[in-house]
Amino acid sequence: MPDLLPPLKPIAIKERLSILFIEKGQLDVLDGAFVVLDKSGVRTHIPVGGVACLMLEPGTRTSHAAVALAARVGTLLVWVGEAGVRLYSSGQPGGARADRLLYQAKLALDDTLRLKVVRKMYAIRFGEEPPARRSVEQLRGLEGARVRETYKLIAKKYGVEWKSRNYDTSEWDRGDLPNRCLSSATSCLYGVAEAAVLAAGYAPAVGFIHTGKPLSFVYDVADIYKFETVVPVAFKIAAKFTQNPEQRVRLACRDVFRESRLLERIIPGIEEMLSAGEISPPASHEEAVLPAIPNEEGLGDVGHRT
């Protein structure tokens, strides 16, 4: 029987719900849309392509059809630990575009260009130009000192006892409440940032400040927005709630992402950071072979498959 459904095209990232957590259910496809079937048999439909990132917690099973649909509509699937405190794996919604990947790699591999990008990240994050004649390592040290001080100031604002940023994912329940809330909050931010990085056509692993991790560039991008979005949320909840704080944090992060219009800002922010290198994306080689089947124009962000 022929497929009667119209071709699916990605919705722009900025127009989507940021994140949705799924636990203890079967993620499948019914009538061309995502559907979650819980253990009691209740079905919950999820709008096709309407969510930037689905966070799959322990107890969740995913069908092949659901993974294929996620790839087609540009929804990132992220397999996380309980409360989202570990990231085990992720399913790429679109993939890096060759021109943007080469552009990103050229910036990251050239020490002079990399320093320009890092300086721009510093300026965007703190609202001021970094000191002149500083190396990437020196800027990282300055950033670390300011971050530690910012944690103290926000904790004091909300009346939270703060020692340091310290946690062990293997002994989650033994961590103090502020650190547990912060870990849950940052995991939400990383999921959204990774979805945006992939949607924009860049590689999550090719970072500028963070290096050597599969999500290095995601951490770079997320740090720009961390203290204006999720960190205040984490401390506010740590000050008021001791029951199910991680769940409260996740719901509050979803709301602050919407209120701050974060998804509308991340991809333009990435372009602004990288443009500090003042180079153009590399041109295709003259001898390069063009696609045998040209890509169709899509409605989503530049990195998504059409």
N, C-alpha and C positions, 0 to 999 in steps of 0.2 A: 504494500500500500504506500503511495507517495506521501512525503511529508507535507502536510497542509499548512504548517506554521510558517510565517514569513521569516526571512533571514534575520538573525539577531545581530545587532550592532551595539558596541559598548556605549553606555551613557557617560558623559564627561564626569571625571572624578569629583569636581566641585559641586555637582548636582546630586551626589549620593549621600545616604546615611553613612557615617564614618565606619562604625564597627558594630558587629552583632556577635554575641557569644552563644554557642550551642553546647549543651552538655546532655549526656545520657539520652541520646536519641539517634535515629537513623536519618541521615541527610540523603535525600533522593530527589528524583525529578518526576513530577506529575503534571500532565497537560502543559508541558513546556516550561514549567516554573519550578524553582526549588521548593521542596516540602520537607518538613521535619516531622517524623513520626516518633512520638515518645513511647515509653514502656506501657502506658495505659491505652495506647491506640489513638491518641488525639493528634490530629494533623494540623500543622501550622505552616501556612504558605509564606514564602519570602519573595518579594518582587524581583523579577529577573533583572539582574544588573543594577538593582537599586541600592546595593550595599558595596562599599569599597573593599571591606575586609570581613571575612567570616572567621572567627576564632573558635576552633574546635577543641573542646576540653575533653578530659578523660571520660570514657563511656560513650563517646560518639563514634558511629560507624558511617562511612561515606561510600556511596555507590560510584561505579565507573561513570554512569550517566551524569551524576552531580559534578564530578571533577571535570568532565568534558564541557558541561554547560558553563561552569565557572571560567574555564579558559576562553570560551567563545564570547562571553559578555564582560570579561575583564574584572572578575571578582577574585581577589586574593584569598586563598585558603591557607590558614596558619594553624598547625597542630601545636597546641600549647599544653602546659601542665595545669594542674588545678589552680584556679584563680588567675591563670595566665602568667604565672611566674617563671615558666621556662618555655623556650621555643624549641620544639623538636624538629620541625620541618615546615616547609612552605611550598605552595604550588604557585608557580609563576603565572600571572594573568595575561601577560603579553610578551614580555621579553625585551631585552635591550636591542635598540636599533643599531645597526652597524656604524652609521655615521656618528651617532651620539656616544656610543661606546668608545670609538676611536678618539673622539673629542675629549671625553672624560679621562681616558688613559693618557693622552698627551699632556694634559694639565697635571695629572698626578705624577708622571714620571720625570717631568722637568722641574728641578728644584726651584728655579726662579718663578715659574708659573704657579707651582704649588703654594709657594709662600704668598703670592698675591691672592689666591683663593682663600687661604687660611686667614689672612688679614681681613678679607671681606666678611668671612664668617664671624670673626671676632667683632667687627664693627656693627653688623646686623644684630648680633646677640646682645651686645652691651650698649648700643646706641652711641658709641664714640669710637674714634679711630684708635687703633692700638699704638703703643710707643714705636717710634721709628727704630730702624736698624736692630730688629729682634729676629732671631731664627724661629723656625716652627717649634722647636723644642722649648725655647724661652717663652713663646706665646702660650704654649700648652701649660707651662708652669704658672704664668700669670692668670690664665683662665681657671686653673684648678684652685688657686687661692681665692679668686672671686666667687667661685661656685661654693666652696666651703663656707665662706662668709654669708652668702645668700641663703644657704640652708639654715644657718643660725638665725638670721633676721626673720625669715618666714616662720620658723618654729616659734620664735619669741612672739611674733604677731598673733599667733593662734594659741599661745599658751601651752605649747607642747615641749616636754623635756627632750632635748636633743643632745646626743653624744657624738655620733659620727655616722657617715653613710657606710653601713656594715651589715652584711647579711650572708647567709649560707643557704643556698637553695636545697641542699641535701638535708638540712634540719630547719625547715621552714617555720614550724610552729614554735621554735625556740628563739626566733628573732623578735626584737622589740616591735611594738605596734607601729611606730612611725616608719620604720624601715620596710615592714610588710606592706603598708599602704603605698609607700613610694614605689616599691617593686611592682605592685599591681598597676599603679598609674603609668609608670614608664613602659610597661609591656603593652598597654593600650596604645600609647603614643608611637611605639616602635612599629606596631602593626599598621597603623595608618600611614606612617612615614614610608614604610617599605612599599605599601600599595602605591603611593604617589611616585616614589622613585622608579618603580617598574613601569607605571603608566606613562611616565615621561620618557621612557626609553633608555634609562641609565642602568648601570650595574651596581647592585647593593654592596658588593665586596670591595669596590675600588674607592677607598676613602682618602681623605686628605689630612685630617687630624688623627682619627682612629685608623689603624691599619692592622692587617693580619687576621681579620675576622670575616665570616661570610656576610655580615651586616655592617661593615665599617662605615660605608657612606650613609646608611640609614641612621647610625648613631650620630654622625656629623650633622645630618639634617634635623633629627629630632632634638638635639641639644639646643638648636636655635630657638625652639618654641617651648622648651620644657618648663622654664620658670614663669612663663606667662599663662600656662595652661594647666598642666597636671600636678606640678609640685604644690601650689596652693591648695588644690583639691585634696591631695593626700594628707596634708597637715590639718586641714579643716576637719576632715573626717576622723583622723587620729585623735583629735581633741574632743570629739563628741561621742564617738561610738566604739564599743568594744565587741559587739555582736555582729558577725558577718561583715567586718570592715572592708574586706577585699571586694565583695559584691557591691557594696555601697560606692566604693571608689570607681568601679567600672561604670556604673550607671551615671555617676557624676561626671566622669571623663567624657562619656558620650554626649552629655548635655553641654559641656564646656566646648567640645569640638564644634558643636552646632552653633553655639552662641558666638564663638570667636571666628566662625567661618573659616576654620583652619584648612579644610580641604581646598578652598578657593585660593589659599595663599601659598601652599607648599610648593607647587610646581613653578609658579612665577618666582618664588624665592630661590629655588634651585637654579633657575636660569640666571638670576641676578648674581648669585654666588660665583657661578662658573664664568660669567662674563667678565669678572675681575681679571681673568687671565689675559684678556684683550687679544684673543686669537679667534679665528674663525674655525668652524668644524672642518676637518681635512676633506679635500675634494676627492672624488672617486678616481682611481687610476684609469688612465686612458685605455688600458688593455682589459679592464674589468668587464666581465660578462653580465649584462643586465638580466633581470628575472625573465624566465621563459613565459611565465604567467604573471602579468603585472598585478600588483596589489590594488584592490578596490579602495576607494576613498571611504573611510569610516566616520562615524559620528563621535567617537570617543577621543581620548587623549592620544598623543602621537605615538606612544610606544605599544599600544594595544594591537593585537592581531585583528585583522579585518575579517 
